[in-house]
Amino acid sequence: MTSKTKVAVLISGRGSNMEALVRAAQDPACPFEIALVLANKPEAGGLATASAAGIEALCVDQKPFGKDRAAHEHAIDAALRERGIEVVALAGYMRILTPFLVDAWAGRMLNIHPSLLPAYPGLNTHARALAAGDAEAGCTVHLVTAGVDEGPVLGQARVTVLPGDDEHALASRVLEQEHRLYPKALADFVRAL
Ligand code: GRF
């Protein structure tokens, strides 16, 4: 059997998309393994979830680096390379990247975003979709490039906006789709490498 592609998942919070990737990777037919879960904050809840699943969970705390985002990213990059990581999956990683990390992982870094890009890059996507009266919302997996939430789209999933939807209801229906979309988009991406 050919070896599985080594993926690191970068998180900042609860890590439910990371969990979906970890679950998918348990299937023997899955072409990737989650070799590392890395957070930029020690309080990221997903670190404990990853450890409990037997995955190395590492915090490269941004705090000691202050405003020097590139120095923080050099530390992240070193951790990824030390472990032979081949693909990076951002999953709720809430820090804007500098050109250093984007360039270092060009063509090998994916992100999931809770809107149908190019609509609503950035934050508060569901509130913005509701305020605009959109009939559909959804999520996008894309390659990471220099512009925030701008890279080539690898996959999307759509949900219908229902009458009476608030931000919370819409977010949770989109999140269910995120958990389906990300493992599939990552597997397709890895198979095509
Ligand atoms: C998800 O909605 C993802 O699309 C966005 O941040 C959220 C992270 O949630 N980038 P989780 O940490 O994966 O549960």
Residues whose N, C-alpha, C, O or C-beta is under 5 A from the ligand:
A	BS01	GRF	G13 R14 G15 S16 N17 M18 A91 G92 I112 H113 P114
